[in-house]
C-alpha cells in the first residue's frame, strides 16, 4: 500500500500537506485465498523420516543379528540399532534437504536421543527400587517401627525403618546447619574480598569438590574419634557429611553470586549503603534462587553417602534419637546392610529404604524450591501484605507531618494590650498603630536614596534578582 502526501483543495490556501491513503484494491474474483504459513519446526515429512528410519533400522539390525552375524548380546544389538538409525535417517533427510540441514537434523536427533537415554535410566532406577520395595512400603509398621526386635525370618508385618529415618533427618539437619552458613559466608568472601588469599581459598575449594567420600570419613574418624576421643555417633557422621557438602555449596554459591549485576551494587553504594549492608540487602536476596540450588546440590551429595556414616556412626538396629551419643543408623546405610541378607523379606526392606530415601530427597527439594525458588524481586503473599501495611503507615506518618507543618506556619493571634516587637508597620505581621502618622511606602524595586544610593538611616535596598535572599525578621 502506498501512502501519498499532497495538498488538498481545502488546505491549498494554507499550503498544508495532507496524508491520504489510497483505497485497498481487492485481489479480484478467482484469486486464491492466502494460506497461513506454518512456523512450526516439526513437519509431517520429518515425522515420516523418523518413523521410516526407525523401522528400517530395526529390520536391518534384526536381520544382521538373526541371520548374518553370530551375535546375540542385547548391548551390541542396541548399539548397532542406534548406528543404523542415524545412518538411515541421514539418508532420508538428504532426499529433501541440503547438507547443512542434514547435519542440523542429525545433531538434533543425537541430543534428543541422549536426553531420552538419561530419562530412561532415571525412570529405571526409580521404578526398580519402588517395584522391589513395594511389599515393605505397603505396611504401616515400616514407617513406625525399628529393627531392634525383628529377625531375618520375621514377616514384613514386623520391623521397619523408623530408626534410619530419624538418623538421616538428624544427620543431614546438623550437616546443613554447619554447611549453609559457612558456605555462604565463604562464597561472599571470595566475591567481596578479592586478593591472593581469596584465590588460594578458591583453589582449595575446587580441589575439594572431587574429594572421595571415604577420605572425608577417615578424616573425621581420625580426628574426632581417635585423636579427640569421642565415641561413634550421629554428630560424627554429620561432621563427615559436612566435609563433603561444604565445597559443593561454596563453589555453586560463588558462581551464583558472580552473576548478580554490578549495577545493583553500584546503586546501593550510591544511596549510601555500606559493603556488608549491600551484601545483606541486595546481593543475597537477588541470588536467593541460585543459592537455594547450591544448598540442594550439597544436600544431594551428602544425604546418599554410606561409607562416611559407616566409619563414623556405625550400625544400630534400634532407634537412637540422641545424635551425640551412641551409634545411629541412616537410610543409605540401612539399604546397604539389608540388601546383603539372603532373605527376601530383608531385601524387600532394603529396597523400601532406598525408595523412602528418594522420596525424602524429593520432599527436601520441593521444600527448598518453595522457600527460595521465587525470582528476584518477586514477593510472596505475606511479604506483599507487609509491604502494603508499611505503605499505609508511611502515608499516615507523612500526612500527620504535613498537618503539623501547616499548624506551625499559621500565625498566632495577638492579644490586646500585649506589646508588639518593633518592626515595619504593615509588614511581617506587625499591625499599624492607630493615630500615629505612618511613613508612606516606597514602591518596591526602586532606589530609595536617589542616584547616590539609599538615604542615610533608611531601609536597605531590595536584593537584585539572582542575589542572596533576605529572610524577614522573626516574630517576637
C-alpha positions in Angstrom: 0.0 0.0 0.0 1.4 3.4 -1.0 0.9 6.5 1.1 0.9 9.8 -0.8 1.1 13.3 0.6 -0.4 16.2 -1.5 -2.2 19.5 -0.8 -6.0 19.3 -1.0 -8.3 22.0 -2.2 -9.4 22.9 1.3 -5.8 23.3 2.5 -4.4 24.8 -0.7 -4.6 28.3 0.7 -2.5 27.5 3.7 -0.1 25.1 1.8 -0.6 22.5 4.5 0.1 19.0 3.1 -2.4 16.2 4.0 -1.7 12.5 4.1 -4.1 10.4 2.1 -4.2 6.6 2.0 -5.4 5.1 -1.3 -8.2 2.6 -1.3 -7.4 -1.1 -0.9 -7.6 -2.9 -4.2 -9.0 -6.5 -3.8 -7.4 -9.4 -5.4 -10.4 -9.9 -7.6 -12.7 -12.8 -8.3 -11.0 -16.2 -8.8 -7.9 -15.2 -6.8 -6.7 -18.0 -4.4 -7.1 -17.3 -0.7 -4.0 -16.6 1.3 -2.5 -19.6 3.1 -1.2 -19.2 6.6 2.5 -20.0 6.8 3.4 -22.9 9.1 6.1 -21.6 11.6 6.4 -24.9 13.5 9.7 -26.7 13.4 8.1 -30.1 13.2 6.7 -31.1 9.8 5.0 -34.2 8.5 7.9 -35.2 6.4 10.2 -35.1 9.5 7.9 -37.4 11.4 7.8 -39.8 8.4 11.5 -39.8 8.1 12.0 -40.6 11.8 9.5 -43.4 11.7 10.8 -44.8 8.5 14.4 -44.7 9.7 13.5 -46.4 13.0 11.5 -49.2 11.2 14.3 -49.8 8.7 17.0 -49.8 11.4 15.1 -52.3 13.5 14.5 -54.6 10.5 18.2 -54.3 9.4 19.6 -55.0 12.8 17.2 -58.0 13.4 18.4 -59.4 10.1 22.0 -59.0 10.9 21.8 -60.5 14.4 19.3 -63.2 13.4 20.6 -64.4 10.1 24.1 -63.0 9.3 26.1 -62.4 12.4 26.6 -64.9 15.3 25.9 -62.3 17.9 23.0 -62.2 20.4 24.1 -59.6 23.1 21.5 -57.0 24.0 24.1 -54.3 24.3 25.5 -55.0 20.8 22.0 -55.1 19.3 21.2 -51.7 20.8 24.4 -50.1 19.6 24.0 -51.4 16.1 20.3 -50.4 16.0 21.2 -46.8 17.0 24.0 -46.5 14.4 21.8 -47.9 11.7 19.0 -45.5 12.7 21.3 -42.5 12.4 22.7 -43.5 9.1 19.2 -44.2 7.5 17.8 -41.0 9.0 20.6 -39.0 7.4 19.9 -40.7 4.0 16.1 -39.9 4.2 16.7 -36.3 5.2 19.2 -35.7 2.4 16.5 -36.5 -0.1 14.7 -33.2 0.7 17.3 -31.0 2.4 20.8 -29.8 1.8 24.0 -30.7 3.7 23.7 -28.1 6.4 20.1 -29.1 7.2 21.2 -32.8 7.3 23.9 -32.0 9.9 21.4 -30.0 11.9 18.8 -32.8 11.9 21.5 -35.3 12.9 22.7 -33.2 15.8 19.1 -32.6 16.9 18.4 -36.4 16.8 21.6 -37.1 18.8 20.7 -34.6 21.5 17.2 -35.8 21.9 18.4 -39.4 22.0 20.8 -38.7 24.8 18.1 -36.9 26.8 15.8 -39.8 26.3 18.5 -42.2 27.4 19.1 -40.3 30.6 15.4 -40.1 31.3 15.0 -43.8 30.7 17.9 -44.6 33.1 16.4 -42.4 35.8 13.0 -44.0 35.4 14.6 -47.4 35.5 16.4 -46.7 38.8 13.4 -45.2 40.5 11.0 -47.7 39.2 13.2 -50.7 40.1 13.6 -49.5 43.7 9.8 -48.9 44.1 8.8 -52.2 42.5 11.3 -54.2 44.6 10.3 -52.4 47.8 6.6 -52.1 47.3 6.0 -55.1 49.6 7.6 -53.4 52.5 6.2 -49.9 51.8 2.6 -51.4 51.8 2.8 -51.9 55.6 2.4 -49.1 58.1 4.8 -50.6 60.6 7.6 -50.0 58.1 7.3 -46.3 59.0 6.6 -46.6 62.7 8.9 -49.4 64.0 12.6 -50.2 64.1 14.6 -53.4 63.6 15.5 -53.9 67.3 13.2 -56.9 67.8 13.0 -58.2 64.2 15.0 -61.1 62.8 15.7 -62.3 59.2 12.8 -64.8 59.3 10.2 -62.4 60.6 7.5 -61.3 58.1 7.2 -57.8 56.7 4.4 -57.0 59.2 7.2 -56.7 61.8 10.0 -54.2 61.9 10.6 -51.0 59.9 12.9 -48.2 59.1 12.0 -45.6 61.7 15.5 -45.6 63.3 17.0 -45.0 59.8 14.6 -42.2 59.0 15.3 -40.3 62.3 19.0 -40.8 61.9 19.0 -39.5 58.3 17.0 -36.4 59.3 19.2 -35.6 62.3 22.4 -36.1 60.4 21.5 -34.1 57.4 20.0 -31.3 59.6 23.2 -30.9 61.6 25.3 -31.0 58.4 23.1 -28.3 56.8 23.3 -26.2 60.0 27.1 -26.3 59.7 27.4 -26.1 55.9 25.0 -23.4 54.9 26.3 -20.5 57.0 30.0 -21.4 56.3 29.4 -22.0 52.6 27.5 -18.8 52.0 30.0 -16.7 54.1 32.9 -18.2 52.2 31.2 -17.5 48.8 30.6 -13.9 49.8 34.2 -13.6 51.0 35.5 -14.9 47.6 33.5 -12.3 45.7 33.6 -9.2 48.0 37.2 -9.5 49.3 39.3 -10.4 46.2 43.0 -11.0 46.6 45.7 -13.6 46.8 44.2 -15.3 49.8 40.8 -15.5 48.1 42.4 -17.1 45.0 44.1 -19.6 47.3 40.8 -20.5 49.0 39.0 -20.8 45.7 41.7 -23.3 44.5 41.4 -25.4 47.7 37.6 -25.4 47.3 37.8 -26.5 43.7 40.1 -29.3 44.7 37.9 -30.5 47.5 34.9 -30.9 45.2 36.4 -34.1 43.9 37.2 -35.4 47.4 36.2 -39.1 47.8 33.7 -39.8 50.5 35.8 -42.4 52.2 38.6 -39.9 52.7 36.1 -37.5 54.4 35.0 -40.3 56.7 38.6 -41.3 57.5 39.5 -37.7 58.3 36.6 -37.3 60.8 37.3 -40.8 62.2 41.0 -40.0 62.8 40.4 -36.5 64.3 37.1 -36.7 66.1 37.1 -40.3 67.3 40.8 -41.4 67.6 42.6 -38.1 68.5 39.8 -36.3 70.5 38.5 -39.5 72.0 34.8 -39.1 71.2 32.5 -42.2 70.5 30.9 -43.0 67.3 27.7 -41.0 67.0 25.4 -39.2 64.6 27.3 -36.0 65.2 30.5 -37.5 63.9 28.6 -38.7 60.8 27.2 -35.2 60.3 30.7 -33.7 60.5 31.9 -36.2 57.8 28.9 -35.2 55.6 29.7 -31.5 56.2 33.2 -32.0 54.9 31.8 -33.4 51.7 28.9 -30.9 51.3 30.9 -27.7 52.1 32.9 -27.4 48.9 29.8 -28.1 46.7 27.9 -25.3 48.4 30.8 -22.9 48.3 31.5 -23.5 44.6 27.9 -23.3 43.5 27.2 -20.2 45.6 30.3 -18.5 44.3 29.2 -18.9 40.7 25.7 -17.6 41.5 26.9 -14.5 43.4 29.1 -13.6 40.5 26.0 -13.4 38.3 24.5 -10.5 40.4 24.6 -7.4 38.2 27.2 -4.9 39.3 24.7 -2.0 38.6 22.6 -3.2 41.6 25.7 -2.9 43.9 26.6 0.5 42.5 23.1 1.7 43.1 23.2 0.6 46.7 26.6 2.3 47.2 25.2 5.5 45.6 22.4 5.5 48.1 24.9 5.4 51.0 24.8 1.8 52.0 28.0 0.1 53.1 29.6 -3.0 51.7 28.1 -5.6 54.1 24.7 -3.8 54.1 24.7 -4.1 50.3 25.6 -7.8 50.5 22.8 -8.5 53.1 20.0 -6.5 51.4 21.0 -6.6 47.7 23.3 -9.4 46.7 21.9 -12.3 48.8 18.2 -11.6 48.0 18.9 -11.2 44.3 20.8 -14.6 44.3 18.3 -16.4 46.5 17.1 -18.8 43.9 20.6 -19.8 42.9 21.7 -20.1 46.5 18.8 -22.5 47.1 20.0 -24.6 44.2 23.5 -24.6 45.7 22.1 -25.9 49.0 20.1 -28.6 47.1 23.3 -29.8 45.3 25.1 -30.0 48.6 22.2 -31.9 50.2 22.1 -34.4 47.3 25.8 -35.0 47.7 25.7 -35.8 51.4 22.3 -37.4 52.0 23.0 -40.6 50.0 26.5 -41.4 51.3 27.2 -44.7 53.1 30.9 -45.1 53.8 31.4 -41.9 55.9 28.4 -42.9 58.1 29.6 -46.5 58.4 33.0 -45.3 59.7 31.9 -42.5 62.0 28.5 -43.7 63.3 28.3 -47.4 63.0 25.2 -49.7 62.6 22.4 -49.7 65.0 19.2 -51.9 64.9 17.3 -49.8 67.4 16.1 -46.2 67.5 18.6 -43.7 68.8 17.3 -40.1 68.8 20.4 -38.7 70.5 22.9 -37.7 67.8 25.8 -37.0 70.2 25.9 -40.4 71.9 25.9 -44.0 70.5 25.7 -45.4 67.0 23.0 -44.1 64.7 21.5 -45.6 61.6 20.7 -43.8 58.3 18.7 -44.8 55.2 21.7 -45.4 52.9 23.4 -47.5 55.5 20.2 -49.4 56.2 19.8 -50.1 52.5 23.5 -51.3 52.3 23.1 -53.6 55.2 19.7 -55.0 54.5 20.2 -56.0 50.8 23.2 -58.1 51.9 20.9 -60.6 53.6 19.8 -63.7 51.7 16.2 -63.5 52.9 13.6 -61.9 50.6 12.0 -60.0 53.4 15.2 -58.3 54.4 15.9 -57.5 50.7 12.4 -56.0 50.4 13.1 -53.9 53.5 16.4 -52.7 51.9 14.7 -51.6 48.7 11.9 -50.0 50.7 14.6 -47.9 52.5 16.0 -46.9 49.1 12.6 -45.8 47.8 12.0 -43.9 51.1 15.3 -42.2 50.7 14.4 -41.0 47.2 11.0 -39.7 48.5 12.7 -37.9 51.3 15.2 -36.2 48.9 12.3 -35.2 46.7 10.5 -33.7 49.6 13.5 -31.7 50.7 14.0 -30.5 47.1 10.4 -29.3 46.9 10.6 -27.5 50.3 13.8 -25.8 49.3 12.3 -24.7 45.9 9.2 -23.4 47.6 11.2 -21.4 50.1 13.8 -19.9 47.8 12.5 -20.5 44.3 10.9 -17.2 43.6 12.5 -14.9 41.1 14.5 -11.8 42.3 12.1 -9.0 43.2 9.1 -11.3 43.4 7.4 -11.2 46.8 5.2 -13.8 48.5 1.8 -13.2 49.8 3.0 -12.4 53.3 5.7 -10.1 52.0 3.1 -8.3 49.8 0.8 -7.9 52.8 3.6 -6.5 55.0 4.6 -4.1 52.2 1.0 -2.8 51.9 0.8 -2.2 55.7 4.2 -0.4 55.6 3.0 1.8 52.8 -0.2 2.7 54.7 1.8 3.6 57.8 4.2 5.7 55.8 1.3 7.6 54.2 -0.3 8.2 57.6 3.0 9.4 59.0 3.6 11.8 56.1 0.1 13.2 56.3 0.5 13.8 60.1 3.8 15.5 59.4 2.3 17.8 56.7 -0.6 18.7 59.0 1.8 19.6 61.8 3.8 21.8 59.4 0.7 23.7 58.4 -0.2 24.3 62.0 3.3 25.6 62.7 3.0 28.1 59.8 -0.4 29.6 60.9 0.3 33.0 62.9 -0.9 33.1 66.4 -3.4 35.9 67.2 -2.1 38.8 69.3 -4.0 39.6 72.4 -4.9 43.3 73.1 -2.6 45.2 75.4 0.4 42.9 74.6 3.4 45.0 73.4 4.4 44.1 69.9 8.0 44.0 68.8 9.4 46.8 66.7 9.2 46.3 63.1 8.0 47.8 59.9 4.3 48.6 60.3 2.1 46.7 57.9 4.8 44.1 57.2 5.8 40.8 58.7 2.5 40.6 60.6 3.1 43.9 62.6 -0.2 45.9 62.7 -0.4 49.6 62.1 -1.0 51.6 65.2 -4.0 54.0 65.1 -3.3 57.7 65.5 0.3 57.5 64.6 1.4 59.0 61.3 2.8 56.3 59.1 5.6 56.8 56.7 4.5 56.5 53.1 5.6 53.3 51.5 8.1 53.4 48.7 7.5 51.5 45.5 9.3 48.2 45.5 12.2 47.6 43.2 13.2 51.4 43.0 16.2 53.1 44.6 15.1 54.7 47.9 18.1 57.0 48.2 18.4 58.7 44.8 21.2 58.4 42.5 23.8 58.1 45.2 22.2 55.1 46.9 19.9 54.8 49.9 19.4 57.6 52.3 21.3 57.5 55.5 19.5 55.6 58.1 16.8 54.4 55.6 15.9 50.9 54.8 18.3 48.7 52.8 17.7 48.4 49.1 16.0 45.3 47.9 18.2 42.4 46.7 18.8 42.1 43.0 17.4 39.1 41.1 19.8 36.2 41.4 21.4 37.6 44.6 21.1 36.3 48.1 17.6 36.4 49.5 17.0 38.1 52.8 14.5 36.5 55.2 12.1 38.7 57.2 12.9 39.3 60.9 11.4 36.6 63.2 8.3 37.4 65.2 8.6 38.1 68.9 
